[in-house]
Amino acid sequence: MDESLHRVLKALAASYETTISDLNTFAVEVLVHRLGLRCTIASEVFNWQDFALHKKVNKWCWGSCCLNCVHSSDCTNGRYAGTYVSSDPEHCFMVADDKAPGVPAYIDDKYVEKPFPNQAG
């Protein structure tokens, strides 16, 4: 791994109060399962290895959003079926037409928790 990437990864892991190993495992898990969802080669490997897709693979927010989601623990434990809600909306970069902090405009309203917590209006 490139030294500068390692430094950033170490700082991010510390910022999210996790380890580099756990952050890497999570990132790889999301990547691998998303490959299995959309790639025929990965799907064949999954079938060959008798490896099931993760229950969150179809959630638009599964991945980097989990690191800053107010529902992360409950979602991981199967007690939350909704989608991403930022635990720190002031740290989300807003992009034109975002529905809420960190929620892109292309996400159907039925997949967005309302009212948006920590958001005026």
Secondary structure, DSSP 8 states (H G I E B T S, - for coil): --HHHHHHHHHHHHHTTS-HHHHHHHHHHHHHHHHHHH-HHHHHHHHHHT----TTTT-TT-SGGGGGBTTHHHHHTT---S---BS-GGGS---TT-SBTTB-TTS-GGGS-SS-TT---
